[in-house]
Amino acid sequence: MTEVPPVDLNATFWITTFVILLLICASAFFSGSETALTSVSRGKLRSRADRGDLSAARALKLTDNKERLLAAILLGNNLVNILATALATSMLSRLFGDSGVAIATLVMTILILVFAEILPKSYSVAVPELAATRVSPLMGIVVRLFSPVVGALQFVIDRLLRSLGFNRPAGESIKDIQDEIVGQISLGIPSGMFDQQDQERIFGALDMNTRSVESIMLHRSEIEVLDAELSLREAIACCLASPHSRLPVFRGERENIIKVAHVKDLYRLYFRHTEQAESQPAEDAALHWIEQLGDPFFVPETTTLSAQLRTFLQMHAHFALVVDEYGALQGLVTLEDILEEIVGEIEDEHDLEDDPPLVKESDGNVMVDGSISIRDLNRRMNWDIPEDGAHSVAGAVINEIRYLPEKGEAFELFGYSFQINERIRNKITRLRVRNLKMPRQ
């Protein structure tokens, strides 16, 4: 009877150990790649790719389809982890018998947790851009190799999710991207990265695509207009009494805007006709001054601020009249109004008023004009009065209480106290507002 030679346990042990270590390294690669490619900033990758960094370009391309990327990483990670655990269990069972299974479980848990999970992921979190660019060449090969299996798995998973009533999102919307930017900026505020004014400017620019001109327009009841029946001299006198350089011109009804008068155009017409007809009054020689003015520019009230800003810049215009879906005049918006949503209030010598729209009082109350927008009040005071119900502060109060309050009435709404300080006919003109969340001073 032939004797079976003994197995060389020493050689088997070292070969198996070497393979297990390789598999743990592969597991560390997959774990680190997962963290690096999912936490890396695509904006930074795009910036580096635009400067000619090929590794950044490869990493950016990998992150275009994160679902396929994660599926390939998880597939590879699970394969190497299971294989490494199986080899360790087999090897240690030979050495220690039945207790080898328990020993293998303990040893592999520690090795995989420390060296294949925590260590590589901690490194990737610390330097995500560097880690992503380093793993992108090899990870690109892995994704291509696993693509048939990943495709089949995705097909099965999609069918299972649909059977459970889950519909896959269409993709990342502009609102999602804006919320991400807002969140990142807000996280940077405590560390002093952005001051309050910088924060307001960035947030104002981000809101340009979601807010319409209706939210910032001057209401039609407050628009200063010129009557087409006025003489040229009278029209110029009206312009001099106004702080604005451009005024709409109406005929018949105030909302029937037919032209837009610029004070420079009126002066030019006046002096031209004065030179041509010195023997007769300038206004008589310019009976048709209306026809020589510019035509009004109308925009729908649903136009976004970003679209209107582009239109102003393309047309070299500064002034537009806002109309509703029926063509009725609703208000007026200017280039300055839109810019103020980004940079804040722009004041010149004509904006200085005896009765400013917002006055902070010593006791912590704020006296505001009823027509001031909720957004402006929130930005100036760092408050959070809801903006979805109305545009102005007076409108927010009326919309909430459902009737027109009398002078002296007070209400507690949205965590703020509103007291009607002044009312002219059916219009609330002044209110005293206090944040109830803040203690009295």
C-alpha positions, 0 to 999 in steps of 0.5 A: 500500500502506497503511503500518501505524502504529507501536505506541506502545510508551511508552503500552503499557509504562506501562499494562502496568507499572501493571497488573503493579504492581496485580497484585503488590499483589493478590498481597501482599494474598492472601499477607498474608491467608493468614498473618494468618488462619491464624496469628491467635488465634481466642481473641483474635478471639472476645474482641474480637467479644464486645466488639462488634468487627465486623471481628473477628467477620468474621475469626472467621467466615472462620476457621471453615472454614480449608480453604475460606479457604485454597483461595480465597486460593491460587486468587486468589494463583496467578491474579494471580501467573501473570497478572503474570508473563505480562504482564511476559514479554510486555512485556519480550520486545517490548523485549529480544527473546528475552532478555526471558524471562530478564529477566522471570523474574528481575525478577518473582521478585524483585518477588513474593518481596520485595513480595508474599511476605516483606513482607506475611507479615512484617507479618501475623506481627508483628500478626496480629489487626490484619492479620486484622481489616483484610483480613476485609471484602475477603477475605469478598467474595473467598471468596464470589466463588470459592466455586463454583470452590473447591467444585468443587476441594474435591470433586475433591481429596477424591476424589483423597485418598480414592483414595489411602487418606487419610481426612479427620479428624473435626475438632479434638478437646478433646485437640488444644485442650488440647495447644495450650494446654499448648504455648503455656504451656510456651513462655511458661515460659522467659520468666518469663510463668508460674512453676512453680506457675501452670503446675501449676495450669493443667495440672491444670485442663486434665487434669480432662476426661481423668482419672477419679476412679479416678486420685486416689481413696483405695484401699478398703484405706486408708479409715477406717470406722465399724462400725454395731454400735458405740454412739453414744459409741464412734462419736464416740470413733472420729471424734475419733481420726480426722483426718477429719470424715466417715466411712463406716459399714459393717455386716458387711463393711467394703465394705458401706457403708450410711451416712456419719457426720459428726462434727457429726451424731453430736454433735448426736444425742448431746446431743439424747438426753442432754437427752431421757433424762438417767436413762439412758446416751445410747448406750442412748437412741440405739440407732438412731443409724445410721438418722439418718445420711446415705446414701452417695453412689456414683460410677463409677470412670470418672467424670471429675474435671470431671464429679465436681466439678460434681456435688459443687458441685450437690449441695453434697457433699464425699464420694463412694464409688467403685465399679467396673462390678460395684458393688464398692467401690474407693475414696473421693474427696472435693472436696478431692482434686479441688481439690488436683489444681488448686491443689496440696496443701491442708494443715491442722493435721490433715494434719501427719504424723510420716511425710510422704509425700515427704521430700527427702534431702540426697544428692538421693534422695527418700523417698516413701510407696508409696501416693503417686501418680505424678502427685503425685511428678512434680508435686512433683519435676518428674519424668516417670515414666510414669503410664499403667501404674499410679497409685501409685509402688509400683504402678509398680514392681510393674507393671514388674518383675512380682513383689512385691520384698523389702525392700532390692531396687533397680531402675532403671526409666524412668531412675529408681532405686527402692529398696524401703525398707520392706514390710509384708506384701504392701504396699510402704510406703516407697521411696527414688527418685532421678532418674538423669538428675541428678548426685549431690549 
